[in-house]
Amino acid sequence: MRNKRFFLAGFCIYALLMLYLMFHRVPYAERSCNLIPGRTIQAMIRLLGLRPSLRRLAIVNLFGNILMFLPLGLLPAIWERQNHFPVYLLTVALSVCLLEAAQYLTRLGSADVDDLLLNLLGASLGFLIWKWISRAKAA
């Protein structure tokens, strides 16, 4: 029970930080929406070969979208129903879709299917790490 409270407190801090990072930006002049998988990822990979400032943008975009969602792997520690990967993945996918739509509608971001894919990759890696640690502790 004590660990669950610890994880819940950490998760709440993480969620607030994520919301801040996702919505506390200078608004876009226009809404943008990419529904073509791979388009943004390919563009970011192309930027890796260019000047350092563009390379930094690409690295932050690609790896930031993955790393920011790694902590979601702790969700099963708080919500036992999320202990099954298909349920967990569906919960994360729906949550990310809602966040992407909110960014688009508030003009504080853009809706991008590649963000969804990278976020799901990060959350899935977090889930696998959580499972690995949980099994190692149980052994």
N, C-alpha and C positions, 0 to 999 in steps of 0.2 A: 504494500500500500504506500509506503514511504517513497519507494522508487517511482511509482506511478505519479505521485504528486510532483516529484522532481521533474520527471519527463513532461508532465502537463505544463508546469511553470516555464520550462525551457521552450516548449512548443509554442506557448502563447507569446513569448518574447520573439521567437523566430517568426511567427505569423505577423506580428506587428511590424517587425523590421522589413519583411517581404512586402507588405502593403505599402510601407513608406517608400521603399526602393522602386516599386512598380508604379506608384501614382504621384510621387512628389517630384515632378519634373516640369520643365517648361512645356506648355501644351503645344502640340503640333498644329501647324496652320491648317492642315487638311487631314481628314481621316485617311488612313491607308489600310489596305487589307491584302494579304497574300494568301491565297488558297492553293497555290501550286507547291506541292512538297518538293523540297530540295532547292528551290530558287534562291532563298536567302542564304542557305548553307553554302551553295556553290559560289555565290557572290562573296561571302566572307572568306572562303578558301582562296579565291583569286586575290583578295586583298592581302593575304599573308605574304605574297611575293612582292608587294609594293613597299613604299617608304615606311619607315618605322611608326609614324603616327597612325597610318591606316592599318598596319599590322597589329598594333595595340588594340584598335577598335575591333578588328576581327577576332582576336584572341579573347577579349572581354565578352564579345557577343556569343561566340561559340562555347567557350568553357564556362563563362558566367551563367549561361542558361542551364548548364548541366550541374555545376557545383552548387548553385543556389537551391536546387531541389534535392540534393543529397540528404539533408536533414529530415525530409519527409519520410525517409525510411524508418524513422522512430515512431511513426504513427501507430503501428501495431502495439507498441509498448503502452500506449494510452487507450487505444480503442481496439479491444480484442477481436472484434469482427473483421478488422483489417488484416488479420494474421494470414489470410488466404490471398495469394498473389492476384488472382483474377478480380476479386472484390476490391482489393487495394488499388490495382491499376485502373479500374473503372472509376473509383472515387477520385483518384488523382486526376484522371483525364477530364472528368466532368468539372472538377474544381478549376483546372487550368483553362478550360474552355470558357468558363464563366469569367475568370480574370481577364482573359484576352478580349472577350466581348466588352467588359467594363472599360478596359483601356481604350478600345475603339470608340465606344459611345461617349466617354468623357473627354475624348481628344487628348488624353494623357498617355498615349501610346498607340501602338498599331496592332491589329490582329494579324498574326502570322502563324501559319500551320507549322512552320519550322521551329518556332518557339515551343509550340506544343510538343513536337517530337523530341527536341533537346531536353525539355523539362521532364518528359516521361522517361527519357534515358537516365537522367540524374536521379529521379525518384526511384526507378527500378534498381539502379546501382545501390542507392541507400537502403532499399529493402533487402537486397542480397547481403549487404554488409551487416545489417541488423540480424538477419537469420544466421549468418556465419558466427557472429559474436554470441548470439543466444545459444546456439548449439555448442559452442566452445565452453561457455559457462556451465552448461548442463552436464557436460562430460566429466 
